[in-house]
Amino acid sequence: MTAKPLTVSEQATAGNAATARQQLEEALKEADFLASIETADDGLSLHVTMYSSKCRFGDSVEDSTEWLHQTGIDATAALDEKTFRVVMTLPSADSVRRFIAALLQPWITARTTAAALADVLSDHGLDCTIDVGTASLSLLVTDDELDAAVLLAHLLGAPDIGTDLPRHRPRGIRRLTERVRWLITGVVGSPVSTEIEHGCAHEADRLTIELTLEQARRLTQRLLLAEVADPSARLQRLLGKTVGTGASVTAPGSDRYTITLDPEQARRLTHRLDPDLDVAPARGLTTH
């Protein structure tokens, strides 16, 4: 049976920007961009005002228009006379998708990569800071005598990396940094760069490791293979992502774990395990 072609009004409804508003709102949140979105008077277009400093264009109508032209986005830019902010008008769902792909997706990809690396580091008890860019990540390891860097090396198969080094002296920290750089270079298969800031009486040593997104993904995969000292910590994190905060994991014995959920969390976990089953537990659930 031949499908009935869409009429002009149906095509407009199916392809207008307003229908893609939720997609744009979610992308802005995932990319950590601050912006405001309003539906135009025609009910079809979207007015987008960007407040983030991470935009790839200047804060002027000319710069915004040039960026739209270069990225092939069918949209316009104008100055809001009340706020003196540049407002972009996206007239179609296609323009919204192109806007997301050109401006937001690189940041979404980078933030997702950084989050995966941060999670696996946390599973191993490493509390590191990650600065995110669209092309690379900066992994910041801050600790007295870089004990955290030694633990990272241990997880990567080099447990004795700092054994013979005087890590209480700048010379020892510099040599440790060189060894860590070569170790991670070998793990990810391409050169990485490192920078050390020596501590003092009031500041810990600070090691910065620069990684491309691909290098960060390879490092994450390698760390996932390392044995976790406390498996309950990883289970706790994954459980929290699935059912929300408040669920607890305890290890009353060396051979078992206890997971405690409230009724709503149990329902979420049940739905995650079997999306076709609609279950609403009436009381809290404790399982082994």
Residue frames relative to the residue before (quaternion, step in Angstrom):
aa qw qx qy qz dx dy dz
M 1.0000 0.0000 0.0000 0.0000 0.00 0.00 0.00
T 0.3887 -0.7373 0.5074 0.2186 3.56 -0.81 1.04
A 0.4298 -0.7062 0.4993 0.2593 3.59 -0.86 0.99
K 0.4907 -0.6561 0.4942 0.2906 3.53 -1.07 0.78
P 0.4255 -0.7146 0.4819 0.2757 3.63 -0.70 0.97
L 0.5440 -0.6212 0.4562 0.3318 3.55 -1.15 0.63
T 0.4347 -0.6574 0.5457 0.2848 3.53 -1.13 0.66
V 0.6990 -0.4601 0.3274 0.4388 3.58 -1.26 0.22
S 0.6790 0.4837 -0.3012 0.4629 3.59 0.88 -0.90
E 0.6415 0.5173 -0.3217 0.4662 3.61 1.05 -0.73
Q 0.6253 0.5289 -0.3326 0.4676 3.58 1.05 -0.74
A 0.6493 0.5171 -0.3187 0.4576 3.57 0.96 -0.84
T 0.6614 0.5065 -0.3094 0.4585 3.56 0.97 -0.87
A 0.6829 0.4998 -0.2874 0.4487 3.56 0.98 -0.91
G 0.8071 0.3178 -0.1411 0.4772 3.55 1.03 -0.71
N 0.4747 0.6816 -0.4662 0.3046 3.62 1.14 0.17
A 0.6594 -0.5577 0.3478 0.3651 3.54 -1.22 0.53
A 0.6017 0.5992 -0.3637 0.3829 3.58 1.03 -0.75
T 0.6305 0.5440 -0.3381 0.4383 3.58 1.09 -0.67
A 0.7123 0.4208 -0.2427 0.5066 3.59 1.21 -0.46
R 0.3324 0.7810 -0.4826 0.2161 3.59 1.25 0.22
Q 0.6586 0.5092 -0.3221 0.4508 3.60 0.87 -0.89
Q 0.6230 0.5400 -0.3319 0.4584 3.57 1.02 -0.80
L 0.6640 0.4924 -0.2975 0.4776 3.57 0.98 -0.85
E 0.6457 0.5222 -0.3239 0.4533 3.59 0.94 -0.85
E 0.6653 0.4942 -0.3054 0.4689 3.59 0.95 -0.84
A 0.6500 0.5162 -0.3193 0.4572 3.58 1.00 -0.82
L 0.6323 0.5272 -0.3285 0.4630 3.59 0.98 -0.78
K 0.6556 0.5049 -0.3057 0.4710 3.57 1.00 -0.82
E 0.6774 0.4914 -0.2956 0.4607 3.59 0.90 -0.91
A 0.7003 0.4460 -0.2628 0.4916 3.58 1.09 -0.68
D 0.3568 -0.7498 0.4741 0.2928 3.58 1.34 -0.20
F 0.3808 0.6911 -0.5069 0.3470 3.54 0.89 1.05
L 0.2989 -0.7358 0.5800 0.1813 3.55 -1.01 0.85
A 0.2111 0.7647 -0.5762 0.1964 3.57 -0.70 1.10
S 0.2737 -0.7189 0.6032 0.2109 3.54 -1.32 0.25
I 0.1512 -0.7826 0.6015 0.0542 3.56 -1.09 0.81
E 0.0163 0.7837 -0.6202 0.0311 3.53 -0.93 0.93
T 0.4180 -0.6739 0.5439 0.2744 3.55 -1.11 0.69
A 0.4738 -0.6930 0.4713 0.2703 3.57 -0.86 0.99
D 0.6957 -0.4836 0.3377 0.4099 3.55 -1.29 0.32
D 0.6476 0.5256 -0.3305 0.4417 3.60 1.11 -0.54
G 0.4599 -0.7159 0.4213 0.3139 3.57 1.31 -0.12
L 0.6808 0.4946 -0.2693 0.4684 3.57 1.29 -0.05
S 0.7405 0.3944 -0.2106 0.5018 3.58 0.93 -0.94
L 0.3007 -0.7262 0.5859 0.1975 3.53 -1.33 0.30
H 0.2413 -0.7254 0.6265 0.1517 3.55 -1.06 0.84
V 0.0568 -0.8127 0.5796 -0.0165 3.60 -0.64 1.14
T 0.0774 -0.7777 0.6237 0.0171 3.55 -0.82 1.07
M 0.2193 -0.8014 0.5480 0.0963 3.56 -0.58 1.17
Y 0.1442 -0.7907 0.5916 0.0635 3.56 -0.99 0.92
S 0.5318 0.6570 -0.3973 0.3574 3.58 1.25 -0.27
S 0.4316 -0.6925 0.5200 0.2525 3.56 -1.12 0.73
K 0.5926 0.6030 -0.3538 0.4001 3.59 1.28 -0.11
C 0.3983 0.7265 -0.4772 0.2930 3.60 1.25 0.12
R 0.4464 -0.7066 0.4907 0.2462 3.55 -1.14 0.65
F 0.7033 0.3810 -0.2667 0.5376 3.59 1.18 0.35
G 0.5838 -0.6089 0.4212 0.3333 3.54 -1.21 0.52
D 0.5664 -0.6116 0.4459 0.3262 3.53 -1.30 0.31
S 0.5448 0.5581 -0.4458 0.4392 3.55 0.58 1.21
V 0.6258 -0.5431 0.4010 0.3905 3.55 -1.21 0.49
E 0.6465 0.5376 -0.3196 0.4369 3.57 0.97 -0.88
D 0.6825 0.4796 -0.2921 0.4678 3.60 0.86 -0.95
S 0.6585 0.5126 -0.3089 0.4563 3.57 0.96 -0.87
T 0.6548 0.5127 -0.3064 0.4632 3.58 0.98 -0.87
E 0.6470 0.5147 -0.3149 0.4662 3.57 1.00 -0.83
W 0.6470 0.5121 -0.3205 0.4652 3.59 0.98 -0.82
L 0.6381 0.5198 -0.3271 0.4643 3.59 0.95 -0.82
H 0.6540 0.5131 -0.3069 0.4635 3.57 1.00 -0.85
Q 0.6826 0.5020 -0.2887 0.4457 3.58 0.88 -0.95
T 0.7310 0.4136 -0.2341 0.4896 3.59 1.02 -0.74
G 0.4798 -0.7129 0.4124 0.3024 3.58 1.26 0.04
I 0.4262 0.6938 -0.4705 0.3398 3.57 1.15 0.61
D 0.3288 -0.7460 0.5492 0.1834 3.57 -0.74 1.08
A 0.4082 0.6745 -0.4966 0.3631 3.56 0.14 1.34
T 0.3037 -0.7407 0.5687 0.1889 3.54 -1.29 0.24
A 0.2299 -0.7481 0.6056 0.1442 3.54 -1.31 0.41
A 0.0390 0.7887 -0.6107 0.0594 3.54 -1.04 0.84
L 0.4802 -0.6663 0.4934 0.2865 3.54 -1.24 0.46
D 0.3430 -0.7078 0.5813 0.2084 3.56 -0.92 0.96
E 0.3660 -0.7805 0.4666 0.1981 3.57 -0.44 1.21
K 0.6391 0.5208 -0.3350 0.4562 3.60 1.19 -0.35
T 0.7955 0.2855 -0.1354 0.5171 3.57 0.89 -0.92
F 0.3121 -0.7630 0.4918 0.2802 3.58 1.31 -0.38
R 0.4659 0.6356 -0.4572 0.4123 3.54 1.14 0.73
V 0.4758 -0.6437 0.5151 0.3064 3.55 -1.22 0.58
V 0.1174 -0.7855 0.6067 0.0337 3.56 -0.86 1.02
M 0.2059 -0.7678 0.5972 0.1067 3.55 -0.83 1.05
T 0.2009 -0.7758 0.5886 0.1066 3.54 -0.94 0.88
L 0.1410 -0.7879 0.5987 0.0301 3.55 -0.61 1.24
P 0.2309 -0.8456 0.4690 0.1082 3.62 -0.36 1.20
S 0.8058 0.2185 -0.0916 0.5427 3.61 1.14 -0.40
A 0.6379 -0.5135 0.4039 0.4076 3.54 -1.29 0.32
D 0.6186 0.5488 -0.3415 0.4468 3.56 1.08 -0.70
S 0.6534 0.4973 -0.3214 0.4716 3.60 0.98 -0.76
V 0.6119 0.5341 -0.3484 0.4679 3.60 1.10 -0.63
R 0.6683 0.4996 -0.3002 0.4623 3.58 0.90 -0.92
R 0.6595 0.4940 -0.3119 0.4730 3.58 0.97 -0.80
F 0.6119 0.5468 -0.3344 0.4634 3.57 1.09 -0.75
I 0.6540 0.5048 -0.3029 0.4752 3.58 0.96 -0.90
A 0.6824 0.5052 -0.2931 0.4396 3.58 0.85 -1.00
A 0.7226 0.4616 -0.2557 0.4466 3.58 0.89 -0.92
L 0.8028 0.3199 -0.1455 0.4817 3.58 0.85 -0.95
L 0.8043 0.3597 -0.1531 0.4475 3.58 0.78 -1.03
Q 0.6265 0.5899 -0.3559 0.3646 3.59 0.92 -0.83
P 0.6257 0.5281 -0.3693 0.4396 3.67 0.90 -0.68
W 0.6742 0.4742 -0.2951 0.4832 3.59 1.02 -0.76
I 0.6128 0.5388 -0.3493 0.4606 3.59 1.05 -0.70
T 0.6566 0.5113 -0.3039 0.4638 3.56 0.93 -0.92
A 0.6753 0.4970 -0.2948 0.4583 3.58 0.89 -0.92
R 0.6754 0.4904 -0.2981 0.4631 3.58 0.92 -0.88
T 0.6272 0.5260 -0.3315 0.4691 3.59 1.06 -0.71
T 0.6438 0.5171 -0.3060 0.4739 3.57 1.02 -0.86
A 0.6681 0.4983 -0.2958 0.4668 3.58 0.93 -0.91
A 0.6473 0.5276 -0.3219 0.4461 3.59 0.98 -0.83
A 0.6430 0.5196 -0.3233 0.4605 3.59 1.01 -0.79
L 0.6587 0.4932 -0.3034 0.4804 3.58 1.00 -0.83
A 0.6490 0.5180 -0.3167 0.4584 3.59 0.96 -0.86
D 0.6365 0.5406 -0.3274 0.4420 3.59 1.00 -0.79
V 0.7096 0.4457 -0.2823 0.4670 3.58 0.78 -0.96
L 0.6063 0.5310 -0.3585 0.4711 3.61 1.08 -0.60
S 0.6496 0.5177 -0.3075 0.4642 3.58 1.01 -0.86
D 0.6080 0.5642 -0.3459 0.4385 3.58 1.05 -0.77
H 0.7270 0.4035 -0.2197 0.5103 3.57 1.13 -0.70
G 0.5864 -0.6224 0.3561 0.3768 3.57 1.24 0.27
L 0.5246 0.6180 -0.4185 0.4097 3.58 1.23 0.40
D 0.1489 -0.7964 0.5842 0.0475 3.56 -0.51 1.22
C 0.1161 0.8135 -0.5515 0.1435 3.56 0.12 1.33
T 0.3697 -0.6922 0.5714 0.2400 3.54 -1.32 0.37
I 0.1154 -0.7907 0.5988 0.0532 3.57 -1.01 0.83
D 0.1920 -0.7544 0.6207 0.0933 3.55 -0.78 1.11
V 0.2530 -0.8166 0.5111 0.0890 3.54 -0.75 1.11
G 0.0152 0.7408 -0.6715 0.0043 3.51 -1.14 0.86
T 0.6287 -0.5695 0.3583 0.3899 3.59 -1.15 0.35
A 0.7528 0.3623 -0.2096 0.5081 3.61 1.15 -0.46
S 0.8147 0.0791 -0.0089 0.5743 3.59 1.13 -0.53
L 0.2978 -0.7171 0.6010 0.1894 3.51 -1.40 0.25
S 0.2225 -0.7378 0.6169 0.1599 3.55 -1.18 0.57
L 0.1682 -0.7817 0.5970 0.0647 3.55 -0.59 1.22
L 0.1300 -0.8150 0.5640 0.0265 3.58 -0.53 1.21
V 0.0780 -0.7842 0.6156 -0.0026 3.54 -0.67 1.18
T 0.0015 0.8160 -0.5749 0.0601 3.57 -0.46 1.23
D 0.3086 0.7357 -0.5420 0.2640 3.57 -0.59 1.14
D 0.5592 -0.5740 0.4696 0.3704 3.56 -1.19 0.52
E 0.8438 -0.0020 -0.0660 0.5326 3.56 -0.83 1.12
L 0.4878 -0.7105 0.3968 0.3159 3.57 1.26 0.55
D 0.0918 0.8127 -0.5634 0.1170 3.58 0.85 0.98
A 0.6256 0.5466 -0.3400 0.4407 3.59 1.06 -0.73
A 0.6368 0.5158 -0.3254 0.4718 3.60 1.06 -0.73
V 0.6213 0.5259 -0.3362 0.4737 3.57 1.08 -0.70
L 0.6422 0.5056 -0.3196 0.4793 3.60 1.00 -0.79
L 0.6244 0.5292 -0.3370 0.4653 3.59 0.99 -0.79
A 0.6563 0.5005 -0.3104 0.4716 3.59 0.94 -0.87
H 0.6161 0.5459 -0.3431 0.4524 3.58 1.02 -0.77
L 0.6647 0.5033 -0.2978 0.4650 3.59 0.95 -0.87
L 0.7042 0.4454 -0.2516 0.4924 3.57 1.18 -0.60
G 0.6726 -0.5479 0.2850 0.4078 3.57 1.24 0.30
A 0.6701 0.4462 -0.3113 0.5049 3.60 1.22 0.31
P 0.0628 -0.8654 0.4965 0.0252 3.61 0.50 1.19
D 0.7403 0.4079 -0.2225 0.4860 3.60 1.12 -0.56
I 0.2636 0.8278 -0.4738 0.1439 3.57 1.22 0.34
G 0.8052 0.2732 -0.1489 0.5048 3.61 1.01 -0.64
T 0.3122 0.8073 -0.4648 0.1864 3.56 1.28 0.20
D 0.7992 0.3116 -0.1518 0.4910 3.61 0.79 -0.98
L 0.5704 0.6177 -0.3697 0.3954 3.59 1.23 0.25
P 0.3888 -0.6978 0.5461 0.2526 3.61 -1.01 0.81
R 0.0996 -0.8658 0.4882 0.0460 3.59 0.37 1.25
H 0.5571 0.5728 -0.4038 0.4455 3.58 1.26 0.03
R 0.6920 0.4091 -0.2686 0.5307 3.58 1.31 -0.04
P 0.6248 -0.5584 0.3871 0.3846 3.62 -1.11 0.58
R 0.6218 0.5527 -0.3500 0.4306 3.59 1.02 -0.75
G 0.6696 0.5007 -0.2975 0.4609 3.57 0.96 -0.85
I 0.6414 0.5157 -0.3180 0.4706 3.57 1.04 -0.77
R 0.6317 0.5288 -0.3345 0.4575 3.59 1.01 -0.79
R 0.6751 0.4865 -0.2996 0.4667 3.58 0.91 -0.88
L 0.6213 0.5274 -0.3380 0.4708 3.57 1.05 -0.73
T 0.6351 0.5355 -0.3244 0.4524 3.57 0.98 -0.84
E 0.6436 0.5162 -0.3213 0.4648 3.58 0.98 -0.83
R 0.6648 0.5032 -0.3072 0.4588 3.57 0.92 -0.87
V 0.6429 0.5153 -0.3193 0.4681 3.58 0.98 -0.83
R 0.6326 0.5365 -0.3315 0.4495 3.57 1.00 -0.84
W 0.6926 0.4632 -0.2858 0.4734 3.58 0.86 -0.91
L 0.6207 0.5496 -0.3388 0.4450 3.58 1.04 -0.73
I 0.7043 0.4454 -0.2708 0.4819 3.58 0.81 -1.00
T 0.5783 0.5679 -0.3710 0.4531 3.59 1.09 -0.63
G 0.6741 0.4850 -0.2923 0.4743 3.56 0.95 -0.85
V 0.6511 0.5327 -0.3154 0.4391 3.58 1.00 -0.80
V 0.7747 0.3547 -0.1871 0.4889 3.59 0.85 -0.96
G 0.4961 -0.7192 0.3869 0.2949 3.58 1.28 -0.09
S 0.7614 0.2024 -0.1678 0.5926 3.60 1.22 0.32
P 0.6443 -0.5775 0.3357 0.3725 3.59 -1.12 0.63
V 0.1280 -0.7437 0.6508 0.0835 3.53 -1.12 0.79
S 0.3297 -0.7282 0.5608 0.2159 3.56 -1.22 0.36
T 0.1322 -0.7834 0.6046 0.0574 3.54 -1.14 0.69
E 0.0834 -0.7682 0.6325 0.0527 3.53 -1.27 0.50
I 0.1760 -0.8032 0.5646 0.0718 3.55 -0.88 0.93
E 0.1021 -0.7440 0.6569 0.0677 3.55 -1.09 0.79
H 0.3307 -0.7752 0.5072 0.1803 3.54 -0.44 1.22
G 0.4250 -0.7200 0.4954 0.2358 3.53 -1.02 0.85
C 0.2637 -0.7209 0.6106 0.1948 3.49 -1.37 -0.15
A 0.7887 -0.3090 0.2098 0.4883 3.56 -1.22 -0.34
H 0.7814 0.3187 -0.1573 0.5129 3.58 1.10 -0.67
E 0.7424 0.3353 -0.2010 0.5440 3.60 1.26 -0.10
A 0.4074 -0.7045 0.5269 0.2451 3.56 -0.99 0.84
D 0.6060 -0.5170 0.4411 0.4133 3.56 -1.28 0.28
R 0.1548 -0.8017 0.5762 0.0364 3.55 -1.08 0.79
L 0.0829 -0.7963 0.5992 -0.0047 3.55 -0.63 1.20
T 0.1181 -0.7802 0.6121 0.0516 3.57 -0.86 1.02
I 0.1030 -0.7838 0.6119 0.0231 3.55 -0.83 1.07
E 0.2174 -0.7890 0.5658 0.1003 3.57 -0.61 1.18
L 0.0051 -0.8065 0.5884 -0.0577 3.56 -0.77 1.10
T 0.4084 -0.6308 0.5825 0.3099 3.55 -1.12 0.63
L 0.6672 -0.4947 0.3519 0.4317 3.59 -1.23 0.27
E 0.6484 0.5102 -0.3235 0.4632 3.59 0.98 -0.77
Q 0.6355 0.5128 -0.3289 0.4744 3.59 1.01 -0.77
A 0.6395 0.5262 -0.3220 0.4587 3.58 1.00 -0.81
R 0.6450 0.5101 -0.3223 0.4689 3.58 1.00 -0.78
R 0.6616 0.4964 -0.3138 0.4662 3.60 0.96 -0.80
L 0.6321 0.5172 -0.3310 0.4726 3.58 1.03 -0.75
T 0.6282 0.5371 -0.3276 0.4578 3.58 1.01 -0.81
Q 0.6668 0.5041 -0.3043 0.4568 3.57 0.88 -0.94
R 0.6467 0.5112 -0.3238 0.4643 3.59 0.99 -0.78
L 0.6745 0.4970 -0.2927 0.4608 3.59 0.93 -0.86
L 0.5959 0.5668 -0.3580 0.4422 3.57 1.14 -0.57
L 0.6508 0.5219 -0.3063 0.4585 3.57 1.20 -0.52
A 0.5907 0.5888 -0.3637 0.4149 3.57 1.22 -0.46
E 0.5203 -0.6476 0.4597 0.3139 3.56 -1.03 0.80
V 0.3508 -0.7357 0.5457 0.1947 3.56 -0.92 0.96
A 0.4734 -0.6914 0.4655 0.2851 3.58 -0.79 1.00
D 0.7860 0.1292 -0.0574 0.6018 3.58 1.04 -0.80
P 0.2425 -0.8138 0.5089 0.1415 3.63 0.04 1.25
S 0.5809 0.6012 -0.3842 0.3918 3.60 1.10 -0.55
A 0.5944 0.5723 -0.3687 0.4279 3.60 1.14 -0.60
R 0.6655 0.4757 -0.3035 0.4886 3.60 0.95 -0.85
L 0.6391 0.5207 -0.3250 0.4635 3.58 0.97 -0.82
Q 0.6332 0.5348 -0.3240 0.4561 3.58 1.01 -0.82
R 0.6670 0.4980 -0.3040 0.4633 3.58 0.94 -0.87
L 0.6853 0.4802 -0.2928 0.4625 3.59 0.85 -0.94
L 0.6355 0.5247 -0.3244 0.4643 3.56 1.05 -0.75
G 0.6393 0.5334 -0.3210 0.4514 3.57 1.02 -0.80
K 0.6457 0.5141 -0.3163 0.4677 3.57 1.05 -0.76
T 0.6952 0.4889 -0.2688 0.4532 3.57 1.09 -0.72
V 0.8336 0.1968 -0.0673 0.5116 3.60 0.79 -1.00
G 0.5972 -0.5645 0.3759 0.4283 3.60 1.22 -0.16
T 0.6565 -0.5198 0.3718 0.4007 3.55 -1.28 0.25
G 0.6394 0.5404 -0.3959 0.3774 3.54 -1.21 0.53
A 0.5814 0.5489 -0.3805 0.4645 3.58 1.16 -0.47
S 0.1671 -0.8120 0.5543 0.0736 3.57 -0.97 0.80
V 0.1630 -0.7519 0.6328 0.0873 3.51 -1.23 0.68
T 0.0169 0.7919 -0.6091 0.0405 3.57 -0.75 1.04
A 0.2768 -0.7517 0.5789 0.1524 3.53 -1.25 0.51
P 0.1229 -0.8365 0.5307 0.0595 3.62 0.19 1.23
G 0.7895 0.1213 -0.0766 0.5967 3.56 1.21 -0.41
S 0.6329 -0.5623 0.3689 0.3836 3.57 -1.19 0.39
D 0.7527 0.3985 -0.2032 0.4831 3.58 1.19 -0.46
R 0.7817 0.2503 -0.1696 0.5454 3.60 1.18 0.24
Y 0.2282 -0.7390 0.6185 0.1391 3.55 -1.33 0.47
T 0.2355 -0.7507 0.5990 0.1490 3.54 -1.18 0.59
I 0.1360 -0.7780 0.6117 0.0450 3.57 -0.81 1.07
T 0.0900 -0.8046 0.5867 0.0177 3.57 -0.70 1.07
L 0.0250 -0.8044 0.5909 -0.0553 3.56 -0.75 1.15
D 0.3975 -0.6475 0.5719 0.3093 3.54 -1.22 0.45
P 0.7317 -0.4492 0.2596 0.4421 3.64 -1.19 0.29
E 0.6704 0.4932 -0.3139 0.4569 3.60 0.91 -0.83
Q 0.6482 0.5060 -0.3174 0.4723 3.58 0.99 -0.78
A 0.6271 0.5274 -0.3349 0.4651 3.59 1.03 -0.74
R 0.6369 0.5213 -0.3273 0.4642 3.57 1.04 -0.78
R 0.6542 0.5120 -0.3144 0.4593 3.59 0.97 -0.85
L 0.6663 0.4944 -0.3114 0.4634 3.56 0.93 -0.85
T 0.6323 0.5288 -0.3282 0.4614 3.58 1.00 -0.82
H 0.6622 0.5006 -0.3012 0.4692 3.56 0.96 -0.89
R 0.6376 0.5242 -0.3302 0.4578 3.59 1.03 -0.75
L 0.6892 0.4740 -0.2780 0.4722 3.57 1.00 -0.84
D 0.7908 0.0438 0.0004 0.6106 3.57 1.10 -0.72
P 0.2222 -0.8289 0.4984 0.1233 3.61 0.15 1.26
D 0.6590 0.5223 -0.3137 0.4410 3.60 1.12 -0.52
L 0.6615 0.4892 -0.3020 0.4815 3.59 1.25 -0.24
D 0.1810 -0.7878 0.5839 0.0762 3.59 -0.69 1.11
V 0.1312 0.8026 -0.5623 0.1494 3.56 -0.18 1.28
A 0.0664 -0.7782 0.6241 0.0238 3.57 -1.01 0.85
P 0.2553 -0.8016 0.5190 0.1513 3.64 0.02 1.22
A 0.4194 -0.7336 0.4856 0.2238 3.55 -1.01 0.80
R 0.7992 0.1529 -0.0886 0.5746 3.62 1.15 -0.32
G 0.6919 -0.4717 0.3346 0.4322 3.56 -1.27 0.22
L 0.2687 -0.7677 0.5698 0.1176 3.52 -1.20 0.64
T 0.0468 -0.7546 0.6543 0.0177 3.52 -0.98 0.96
T 0.0130 0.8227 -0.5663 0.0486 3.57 -0.66 1.07
H 0.3019 -0.7488 0.5655 0.1683 3.56 -1.17 0.59
